[in-house]
Amino acid sequence: MHIAKLCLALVLVAATSTHVAAVELVNPLQVLERSRRAGIEFDQRMKRDADEQKRRENEQKAQREKQEQEQKAQQEAQRKREREQKAEADAQHRRETRAAKRKAGAQPSAKVTPGQHTPGQSAPMTAPTQSTTDGTALGEHANEPTNWHDEPQGRAPHDQGSRSL
């Protein structure tokens, strides 16, 4: 039993001495200081992360605005090209129309076809080949002159229907 008491005493001394050593190794002021520093570092890290996030958001916003401006500029340039093309097409159409009118206006005076009346000839006495717009039937004015130049003086072409033969 003597050995058992000795072992028990050694275990008791060893257990109490490690606890006392553990208490001496942990200094509460150092723990508080480490905790305070860790909190400060955490706050600084969070602030850096928030600043970085804001910077990224601002860059993305600037990039979106730049893309929108580029798209608007492209759309405006496209509209301008379309307006210019339309204006050019309209101008071309007007030129073609004027040229056709000039050609049509110049053609009868330069060349006389067999059906046309020339100023020194008498007017042909033929019936109209299609219905008239004044409501008269075909052939009703068959014996009347077809050109108003040949009318007796003082009468206009609209007076042809009232003329008696």
Backbone bond lengths (Angstrom), bond angles and torsions (degrees), N, CA, C in turn:
res aa  C-N    CA-C-N  psi(-1)  N-CA   C-N-CA  omega(-1)  CA-C   N-CA-C  phi
1 M - - - 1.388 - - 1.539 111.51 -
2 H 1.176 110.51 -24.04 1.432 115.74 179.04 1.554 109.69 -61.86
3 I 1.231 117.80 -38.87 1.459 122.24 -179.65 1.534 108.85 -71.22
4 A 1.278 117.39 -33.95 1.451 120.45 -179.31 1.523 109.75 -68.86
5 K 1.317 117.88 -38.68 1.450 120.23 178.54 1.524 110.09 -67.43
6 L 1.279 115.00 -37.56 1.452 119.49 179.63 1.543 111.42 -65.19
7 C 1.285 116.15 -43.40 1.494 120.29 178.42 1.516 110.52 -64.99
8 L 1.299 116.38 -40.13 1.447 119.75 -179.78 1.530 110.01 -65.68
9 A 1.267 118.29 -38.99 1.455 121.93 179.71 1.528 110.43 -67.34
10 L 1.305 116.25 -39.38 1.470 119.77 178.26 1.532 111.55 -65.37
11 V 1.284 116.18 -41.22 1.473 119.88 179.45 1.520 108.50 -66.21
12 L 1.295 117.93 -40.03 1.449 121.04 -179.47 1.526 110.74 -66.38
13 V 1.294 118.33 -42.35 1.456 122.07 179.29 1.541 109.68 -67.14
14 A 1.304 117.30 -41.04 1.462 120.67 -178.54 1.529 110.18 -66.10
15 A 1.308 116.53 -39.64 1.459 119.88 -178.81 1.519 110.41 -68.80
16 T 1.265 120.35 -41.44 1.448 122.10 -178.08 1.518 111.06 -75.72
17 S 1.290 118.75 -31.43 1.459 120.04 -179.08 1.540 110.99 -73.34
18 T 1.337 119.12 -34.58 1.464 120.75 177.83 1.524 109.75 -69.75
19 H 1.302 117.79 -34.51 1.459 120.53 179.11 1.525 109.29 -67.36
20 V 1.280 117.91 -42.01 1.456 122.04 179.58 1.521 108.93 -66.47
21 A 1.316 118.76 -39.24 1.462 121.85 178.73 1.522 109.95 -67.02
22 A 1.332 117.14 -37.36 1.455 120.94 179.51 1.525 110.36 -66.83
23 V 1.288 118.49 -37.22 1.448 121.95 179.60 1.513 109.26 -69.19
24 E 1.276 118.30 -35.01 1.447 120.68 179.50 1.530 111.65 -72.30
25 L 1.342 118.76 -31.57 1.456 121.83 -179.88 1.535 111.87 -72.36
26 V 1.316 120.18 -29.37 1.462 123.55 -179.18 1.520 107.45 -94.94
27 N 1.352 114.96 111.75 1.446 121.07 177.46 1.541 106.73 -103.31
28 P 1.322 117.01 118.47 1.461 119.60 -176.53 1.532 113.68 -61.25
29 L 1.287 120.01 -31.10 1.464 121.90 179.03 1.526 111.65 -69.17
30 Q 1.330 114.46 -38.01 1.470 117.81 177.56 1.529 111.18 -67.70
31 V 1.338 115.51 -38.50 1.468 119.69 178.15 1.536 109.63 -62.22
32 L 1.308 117.39 -44.11 1.466 120.69 178.99 1.530 111.42 -63.76
33 E 1.336 115.84 -41.17 1.466 119.41 179.14 1.534 111.28 -63.83
34 R 1.346 116.83 -43.50 1.479 120.34 177.49 1.527 110.91 -62.53
35 S 1.309 115.98 -40.30 1.466 119.74 179.33 1.530 110.68 -65.15
36 R 1.321 116.80 -42.43 1.463 120.28 179.00 1.525 110.63 -62.83
37 R 1.332 117.14 -45.26 1.463 120.55 178.57 1.527 112.03 -62.57
38 A 1.308 115.90 -40.46 1.475 119.61 178.65 1.534 110.02 -63.34
39 G 1.320 116.76 -39.74 1.470 120.48 177.41 1.531 111.92 -63.60
40 I 1.336 114.83 -42.05 1.474 118.91 178.55 1.526 110.07 -63.81
41 E 1.318 117.01 -45.27 1.470 120.59 178.37 1.529 111.42 -61.32
42 F 1.326 115.39 -40.62 1.473 119.36 178.83 1.532 110.60 -62.67
43 D 1.360 116.10 -44.98 1.469 120.16 179.31 1.534 111.02 -61.66
44 Q 1.332 116.55 -41.66 1.462 120.07 178.79 1.539 110.86 -64.77
45 R 1.323 116.25 -42.07 1.462 120.86 178.59 1.534 110.59 -63.10
46 M 1.314 116.49 -42.51 1.476 120.23 178.46 1.535 110.71 -64.19
47 K 1.334 117.03 -40.12 1.454 120.55 178.58 1.527 110.46 -64.49
48 R 1.346 117.22 -43.84 1.471 120.65 177.10 1.522 111.03 -60.84
49 D 1.332 115.76 -43.55 1.472 119.30 179.19 1.529 111.38 -62.95
50 A 1.334 117.41 -41.30 1.469 120.75 179.11 1.530 110.48 -65.50
51 D 1.353 116.30 -42.15 1.469 119.75 177.59 1.531 111.02 -62.79
52 E 1.311 116.06 -42.00 1.471 120.82 177.99 1.526 110.73 -62.44
53 Q 1.321 116.91 -42.19 1.465 121.34 178.69 1.530 110.53 -63.27
54 K 1.329 117.61 -43.83 1.465 121.20 177.72 1.523 111.08 -62.17
55 R 1.336 116.44 -42.02 1.457 120.65 179.35 1.536 110.47 -61.72
56 R 1.333 116.75 -44.78 1.476 120.67 178.08 1.523 111.14 -61.79
57 E 1.336 116.25 -43.60 1.468 119.76 178.97 1.524 111.21 -62.16
58 N 1.331 116.79 -42.86 1.468 120.37 178.44 1.524 111.41 -64.08
59 E 1.330 117.21 -40.58 1.466 120.56 177.38 1.531 110.77 -63.22
60 Q 1.333 116.01 -43.65 1.461 119.86 178.75 1.526 111.03 -63.70
61 K 1.328 116.23 -41.21 1.469 120.34 178.91 1.519 110.21 -63.35
62 A 1.339 116.92 -44.99 1.464 120.96 179.04 1.525 110.54 -62.95
63 Q 1.317 116.24 -39.79 1.465 120.02 178.89 1.525 110.83 -65.74
64 R 1.344 117.44 -42.68 1.466 120.59 177.48 1.529 111.06 -61.49
65 E 1.338 116.46 -44.94 1.463 120.43 179.59 1.529 110.86 -62.27
66 K 1.335 116.07 -40.75 1.465 120.20 178.74 1.526 110.12 -63.54
67 Q 1.330 117.29 -43.58 1.463 120.70 178.21 1.530 110.69 -63.15
68 E 1.329 116.81 -42.01 1.463 120.22 178.59 1.525 110.88 -62.57
69 Q 1.331 117.03 -41.99 1.456 120.23 177.81 1.522 110.92 -63.81
70 E 1.339 116.57 -40.93 1.464 119.78 177.96 1.522 110.63 -63.40
71 Q 1.338 116.47 -42.20 1.460 119.92 178.62 1.532 110.65 -63.14
72 K 1.333 116.27 -43.46 1.465 119.71 178.63 1.524 110.53 -62.49
73 A 1.333 116.18 -41.39 1.462 119.97 179.14 1.528 110.34 -64.35
74 Q 1.335 116.74 -41.10 1.463 120.36 177.96 1.525 110.59 -64.69
75 Q 1.322 116.60 -43.05 1.459 119.87 179.45 1.529 110.43 -63.98
76 E 1.320 116.82 -42.49 1.465 120.22 179.01 1.526 110.45 -64.59
77 A 1.330 116.35 -41.17 1.471 119.35 177.78 1.526 110.24 -63.81
78 Q 1.335 116.67 -39.84 1.472 120.48 178.21 1.529 109.79 -63.51
79 R 1.344 116.81 -45.28 1.472 119.94 178.28 1.524 110.79 -61.31
80 K 1.322 116.53 -40.14 1.459 120.60 179.86 1.534 109.88 -64.70
81 R 1.344 116.69 -44.19 1.474 119.75 177.49 1.521 110.59 -61.17
82 E 1.332 116.39 -42.18 1.466 119.67 179.49 1.527 110.64 -63.80
83 R 1.353 117.09 -42.52 1.466 119.67 177.98 1.525 110.67 -62.44
84 E 1.338 116.29 -42.54 1.462 119.79 179.90 1.526 110.59 -64.81
85 Q 1.341 116.42 -41.64 1.466 119.53 178.45 1.518 110.62 -63.99
86 K 1.332 116.27 -41.00 1.466 119.61 179.45 1.522 110.13 -65.85
87 A 1.324 116.26 -42.71 1.463 119.84 178.84 1.530 110.09 -63.10
88 E 1.311 116.29 -41.66 1.470 119.98 178.54 1.528 110.28 -64.76
89 A 1.339 117.08 -42.40 1.468 120.02 178.50 1.525 110.53 -64.13
90 D 1.335 117.08 -41.36 1.464 120.46 177.75 1.527 110.75 -63.38
91 A 1.319 116.52 -43.69 1.457 120.49 179.22 1.531 110.60 -63.32
92 Q 1.323 116.20 -41.98 1.465 120.59 177.94 1.524 110.04 -62.66
93 H 1.323 116.13 -42.85 1.471 120.03 179.12 1.528 110.26 -62.38
94 R 1.356 116.68 -43.39 1.465 119.92 178.56 1.524 111.07 -62.93
95 R 1.354 116.35 -41.96 1.467 119.08 178.20 1.526 110.87 -61.79
96 E 1.351 115.25 -43.80 1.464 118.99 179.57 1.523 110.80 -64.08
97 T 1.330 117.12 -40.23 1.465 120.92 179.56 1.525 110.19 -64.99
98 R 1.341 117.60 -45.52 1.459 120.45 178.42 1.520 111.09 -62.23
99 A 1.327 116.62 -40.61 1.461 119.88 179.93 1.526 110.13 -65.23
100 A 1.329 116.21 -40.78 1.468 119.80 179.30 1.528 110.06 -66.07
101 K 1.328 117.74 -39.55 1.465 120.73 178.86 1.522 110.38 -66.28
102 R 1.336 115.82 -42.64 1.460 119.02 178.19 1.526 110.44 -62.94
103 K 1.314 115.33 -41.62 1.462 120.05 -179.96 1.525 110.09 -65.71
104 A 1.326 116.71 -43.34 1.464 120.57 179.09 1.524 110.41 -67.22
105 G 1.304 118.13 -37.56 1.458 122.19 179.34 1.525 111.41 -71.34
106 A 1.291 118.26 -34.46 1.462 122.17 -178.30 1.517 111.40 -81.64
107 Q 1.282 118.24 -27.90 1.467 121.96 -174.89 1.526 113.03 -66.22
108 P 1.335 122.59 -48.32 1.452 120.75 -178.83 1.525 112.87 -64.30
109 S 1.296 119.47 -35.34 1.453 119.82 -178.24 1.519 111.09 -75.25
110 A 1.306 117.91 -27.20 1.453 120.26 -178.20 1.519 111.70 -84.18
111 K 1.303 117.24 -29.37 1.454 120.05 -171.94 1.521 109.03 -137.08
112 V 1.308 118.13 134.99 1.458 122.03 -179.53 1.513 107.39 -111.35
113 T 1.325 115.89 123.71 1.462 120.13 176.94 1.519 108.56 -88.83
114 P 1.331 117.81 161.65 1.451 119.41 -176.19 1.519 113.49 -57.31
115 G 1.331 120.46 -29.24 1.463 121.49 -177.82 1.508 113.09 -84.39
116 Q 1.328 119.29 -8.37 1.451 121.13 -176.53 1.524 111.14 -87.67
117 H 1.296 115.82 154.26 1.468 123.32 -179.51 1.521 107.78 -97.34
118 T 1.275 117.35 130.34 1.465 121.37 175.68 1.511 108.72 -102.52
119 P 1.315 119.06 152.43 1.448 120.88 -175.72 1.520 112.97 -61.32
120 G 1.048 144.41 -3.62 1.471 136.57 176.30 1.502 111.98 -109.61
121 Q 1.317 119.84 -4.97 1.470 122.52 -177.79 1.517 110.05 -100.49
122 S 1.318 114.38 159.24 1.460 118.29 174.74 1.519 108.86 -79.42
123 A 1.306 116.61 155.69 1.456 121.06 -176.77 1.513 110.54 -71.77
124 P 1.324 118.39 141.56 1.460 120.30 176.88 1.517 110.19 -70.01
125 M 1.293 116.33 147.54 1.462 121.84 -178.30 1.516 108.19 -108.59
126 T 1.341 117.36 80.83 1.465 121.03 180.00 1.510 109.26 -127.12
127 A 1.313 115.38 159.97 1.462 121.59 178.58 1.518 109.07 -80.45
128 P 1.318 117.44 149.61 1.463 119.44 177.23 1.524 110.79 -63.79
129 T 1.322 117.34 148.03 1.461 120.77 -177.70 1.507 112.67 -90.11
130 Q 1.305 119.52 -7.92 1.456 121.00 178.03 1.519 109.52 -141.32
131 S 1.334 115.89 168.43 1.461 119.26 -175.94 1.507 110.30 -63.92
132 T 1.304 116.11 151.22 1.455 121.18 -178.86 1.511 109.95 -93.71
133 T 1.311 116.11 162.93 1.463 120.11 -177.56 1.508 112.89 -89.80
134 D 1.332 119.38 -9.48 1.458 119.92 -177.91 1.529 112.57 -91.46
135 G 1.327 117.69 7.15 1.459 121.55 174.75 1.519 113.76 90.07
136 T 1.303 120.49 1.57 1.461 121.49 178.72 1.511 109.49 -83.07
137 A 1.280 116.37 153.81 1.465 120.96 -178.69 1.510 109.64 -79.40
138 L 1.299 115.71 161.43 1.454 121.28 177.71 1.527 109.89 -63.72
139 G 1.270 116.03 139.08 1.455 120.65 176.55 1.515 113.91 84.08
140 E 1.314 119.05 -6.62 1.451 121.42 -178.60 1.520 111.34 -66.17
141 H 1.314 117.43 -35.50 1.455 122.73 179.06 1.515 110.23 -107.16
142 A 1.284 117.69 34.71 1.462 121.59 -174.07 1.513 112.40 -62.71
143 N 1.298 119.38 -33.22 1.457 120.97 -177.31 1.520 113.10 -94.19
144 E 1.303 117.93 2.81 1.446 120.45 -179.90 1.525 109.65 -90.96
145 P 1.319 117.88 151.94 1.468 120.19 178.50 1.525 109.94 -65.05
146 T 1.343 117.46 144.71 1.457 121.80 -178.52 1.508 112.60 -90.19
147 N 1.296 119.24 -16.21 1.463 122.30 179.81 1.516 109.13 -106.87
148 W 1.289 118.47 134.21 1.451 121.27 -177.26 1.522 111.64 -73.69
149 H 1.368 116.33 -16.01 1.462 118.56 176.89 1.525 111.38 -63.71
150 D 1.321 117.53 -27.28 1.453 122.41 -175.81 1.520 112.33 -88.38
151 E 1.302 117.88 -0.86 1.458 121.30 179.53 1.505 109.48 -68.57
152 P 1.306 116.66 154.14 1.460 119.62 173.39 1.518 109.21 -60.48
153 Q 1.289 116.63 152.78 1.452 120.83 -175.00 1.517 111.24 -63.70
154 G 1.344 113.37 142.38 1.448 119.01 179.21 1.515 112.93 93.48
155 R 1.322 118.55 -4.84 1.462 119.99 179.51 1.526 109.34 -113.34
156 A 1.304 116.75 140.65 1.461 123.21 177.11 1.517 109.52 -101.54
157 P 1.284 119.74 167.19 1.455 121.86 -177.49 1.514 113.33 -59.94
158 H 1.329 120.15 -30.95 1.464 120.50 -178.49 1.518 111.53 -71.83
159 D 1.332 119.21 -10.52 1.449 122.65 179.15 1.525 112.06 -88.85
160 Q 1.307 118.82 -0.03 1.460 121.64 -175.37 1.514 112.18 -62.29
161 G 1.295 118.44 -39.97 1.462 121.03 -176.55 1.509 112.51 -67.31
162 S 1.322 120.05 -25.78 1.478 121.68 -177.10 1.523 111.76 -90.10
163 R 1.302 118.36 -1.99 1.478 121.30 -176.82 1.533 110.18 -79.64
164 S 1.282 116.95 132.99 1.461 120.25 179.37 1.510 109.24 -99.76
165 L 1.318 116.56 147.00 1.449 121.29 -179.29 1.484 112.78 -102.91
